[in-house]
Amino acid sequence: MRVSGLLLAVLVGAGSSAAYAQAPVSSAAGSSDSLEARVERIERLLDARGEQQARMGQQLNNLQREISDLRGITEMHAHQLAEVLERQRDLYQEIERRVSEVRGSASAGGTSTSVAVPTRDDMDAANYSDDLNENEAYDRAIALVLEERRYDDAIPAFRSFIEAYPNSSYLGNAHYWLGQLLYARNDYAEAQRHFREVVNNYPDSNKRADCMLKLGIIAQSEDNNSAARERFQQVINEYPDSTEAGLARTRLNNL
């Protein structure tokens, strides 16, 4: 009986030892499963973050494009506003000149041969023409632009004036307006010729800065960036405080 009891005790002890030996295996398996789960969660988080960064990058690109578009629209509006103000100034000065003509006629007793007083825009008083046909031809061409807005009719009117009066004191302005009209029709090759005429031959013209700017814009539209830079810089150098210089700086910075 003592032998049987001893044997039973040994078997029980061995079973307990076996049970205790298996416990670490079960714990290791649980630990392995937990690590794999954590790795999977991290991978999912990284994927989600990558997708979010890609979306943010696309949004940033879209915003940059929108800003670039808005900058271009703002620049275009600024230039259009400058042109509107310029046309208004020209119109006011033409009206001033015509009022001066009427006053001059009245002071001369109503005779139709009185000499009109020039505007600051068009010419110096000493250069004002006493040829009524010349004055009337120029007045008619200007009226087609500033008053009647018959731009297609104004083009042949200015061409005829330039041909008929090659020594006119209005010639610089006539070339400028003809260039503007052709520029508006996208006839850049012909517009350039008249803008260059003002830039090269009429250094005192108050239209000269705008002609330089237009030559730069035309060069830029033709992808001739070196010529565009040269023209924009010329405007800045020669007319640093002008509206045209401000527009030239903006375009130069965007080249």
CORDANOR-V753319 format. One line per field, one symbol per residue. phi: phi as a letter, one per 40 degrees, with the letter a starting at -180 (. if undefined). psi: psi as a letter, one per 30 degrees, with the letter a starting at -180 (. if undefined). burial: I if it has 16 or more other C-alpha atoms within 10 Angstrom, else O. A space follows every 10 residues. Layout:
# CORDANOR-V753319
phi: ???
psi: ???
burial: ???
This chain:
# CORDANOR-V753319
phi: .ccccccccc cccccccccc ccdccccccc cccccccccc cccccccccc cccccccccc cccccccccc cccccccccc cccccccccc cccccdcccc ccccccccgg ccbccccccc ccacdcbccc ccccccccdc ccccccbcfc cccccccccc ccccbcbccc cdcccccccc cccccgcccc cdccccdccc bbcccccccc ccdccccccc ccgcccccdc ccccccccbc bccccccccc ccccc
psi: eeeeeeeeee eeeeeeeeef efeeeeeeee eeeeeeeeee eeeeeeeeee eeeeeeeeee eeeeeeeeee eeeeeeeeee eeeeeeeeee eeeeeeeeee eeeeeefggg kgglklkllf eelkefgkkg jeeeeeeeee eeeeeeefhi eeffefeeee eeefifgkff eeeeeeeeee eeefggieee eeeeeeeeee fifgkgfeee eeeeeeeeee fggieeeeee eeeeeeefif gleeeeeeee eeff.
burial: OOOOOOOOOO OOOOOOOOOO OOOOOOOOOO OOOOOOOOOO OOOOOOOOOO OOOOOOOOOO OOOOOOOOOO OOOOOOOOIO OOOOOOOOOI IOIIOOIIOI IIOIIOOOOO OOOIIIIIIO OIIOOOOIIO OOOIIOIIOI IIIIIIOOOO IOOIIOIIOO IIOOOOOIII IIIIIIIIII IIIOOOOIOO IIOIIIIIIO OOOOIIIIII IIIIIIIIII OOOOIOIIIO IIIIIIOOOI OOIIIIIIIO IIOOO
